[in-house]
Amino acid sequence: MQFPERFSDLPEYAFPRLRALLADHPAGGEVMHMSIGEPKHPMPSFVGQVIAQNLGGFGKYPANDGTPELLEAISGWIGRRYNVAVGPNRIMTLNGTREGLFNAALALSPETRNGARPVILMPNPFYQVYAMAALALGAEPVYVPATAETGFLPDYEALPPEVLDRVTIAYICSPGNPQGAIASREYLARLMALAEKHDFRIFSDECYSEIWRDTPPPGALDVANSTGTDPERVFVFHSLSKRSNLPGLRSGFVAGGPEGIRQIRKLRAFAGAPLPLPIQAVSVAAWNDEAHVEASRALYQAKFDLADRIFADVAGYRCPEGGFFLWLPVPDGEAATLKLWTETGLRVLPGAYLAREVDGINPGAGFIRVALVADHDDTERGLTTLHSCLYGRD
Ligand SMILES: Cc1ncc(COP(=O)(O)O)c(C=O)c1O
């Protein structure tokens, strides 16, 4: 029996690699998980009640595209958050952004570009589904460094025009996982001008948009609107996983141009898994409520302050502008991860597992990713332990 060749370049996913790295080594202390980005703040108090009230919905096949109430609630949220009018015909519900980032590429990336194999651009390091989408489509993934030199965002403008003319989709993530950088309005406007010039689409992964330090990150929809960019060029992905601490609910959306959304809906009418109706009802309540989001953000902001205090003396330390990961510089990310585990029981992720080696360089190799998802006291304990183990003092 044969298997497809197209995924053979893909390394194992980051977490099996982490398990393999640590497997033969006992933990050197009480185990604490700071490797997985699973939100742990309280979920909104209304979730149980809304599910109970809508329980009968599990007995029905749900509407594929989303109920009118859910599409309206999302449209209302976009209007309040970004001050831009995006009607329900420009929105498609998703089972979280991960599958959406994959399936939207399947729906929207053409088979060839200017007669050649298409290119899909992504930052390096990056959220791994972007590469999977490119490989599944037979497109060439191009990993563009998002390092200190480029403000931890990819510099797509620096790519040769012959590459840019083959691009079908450029992924961008803001606030970024793992680096925590926020794309400014200027950055997004320049990217849109590049997309207009070379005729490609932008997939803007904004699932961390509500977790920020000082100012709310700009959204690609809003920048597209103010720059007069063709709405068919820009697709944004949002989720309740991080905004509402509901990673297990599997609820999000993609918004973009009406024709692109029509194509995504068509693909999903054949092959998608619509959100169960009780989940759609909870999602309506979650998009309509900001109080729980503000409370959760305040908890993250207190943890950013904590990190600033603990790592103040670490050269190269940079507090994230948004999201909930620290991207900490170390001489060797795998060695640091192993040392932390064997000496303290703290579990973090080597940065190299979130990046690809290009021309002999893995831009994540000199970092570890540390998730600030636990409560304040546990986070303080974990970060203090980490600092003392890797940076010498506490
Ligand atoms: C950058 C980024 N995009 C997308 C996702 C997917 O999240 P979800 O499918 O829960 O919306 C994650 C999850 O960790 C992420 O970090």
Ligand as a Chemical Component Dictionary entry (heavy atoms), coordinates in Angstrom:
data_LIG
# 
_chem_comp.id                   LIG 
_chem_comp.type                 NON-POLYMER 
_chem_comp.pdbx_formal_charge   0 
_chem_comp.three_letter_code    LIG 
# 
loop_
_chem_comp_atom.comp_id 
_chem_comp_atom.atom_id 
_chem_comp_atom.alt_atom_id 
_chem_comp_atom.type_symbol 
_chem_comp_atom.charge 
_chem_comp_atom.model_Cartn_x 
_chem_comp_atom.model_Cartn_y 
_chem_comp_atom.model_Cartn_z 
_chem_comp_atom.pdbx_ordinal 
LIG C1 C1 C 0 -1.599 31.083 15.550 1  
LIG C2 C2 C 0 -2.723 30.153 15.752 2  
LIG N1 N1 N 0 -3.665 30.081 14.799 3  
LIG C3 C3 C 0 -4.720 29.242 14.926 4  
LIG C4 C4 C 0 -4.849 28.431 16.032 5  
LIG C5 C5 C 0 -6.017 27.487 16.087 6  
LIG O1 O1 O 0 -6.867 27.761 17.115 7  
LIG P1 P1 P 0 -8.390 27.303 17.099 8  
LIG O2 O2 O 0 -8.526 26.250 16.028 9  
LIG O3 O3 O 0 -8.656 26.779 18.449 10 
LIG O4 O4 O 0 -9.186 28.523 16.749 11 
LIG C6 C6 C 0 -3.894 28.472 17.043 12 
LIG C7 C7 C 0 -4.018 27.576 18.221 13 
LIG O5 O5 O 0 -3.198 27.432 19.047 14 
LIG C8 C8 C 0 -2.802 29.362 16.907 15 
LIG O6 O6 O 0 -1.864 29.451 17.850 16 
# 
loop_
_chem_comp_bond.comp_id 
_chem_comp_bond.atom_id_1 
_chem_comp_bond.atom_id_2 
_chem_comp_bond.value_order 
_chem_comp_bond.pdbx_ordinal 
LIG C1 C2 SING 1  
LIG C2 N1 SING 2  
LIG C2 C8 DOUB 3  
LIG N1 C3 DOUB 4  
LIG C3 C4 SING 5  
LIG C4 C5 SING 6  
LIG C4 C6 DOUB 7  
LIG C5 O1 SING 8  
LIG O1 P1 SING 9  
LIG P1 O2 DOUB 10 
LIG P1 O3 SING 11 
LIG P1 O4 SING 12 
LIG C6 C7 SING 13 
LIG C6 C8 SING 14 
LIG C7 O5 DOUB 15 
LIG C8 O6 SING 16 
# 
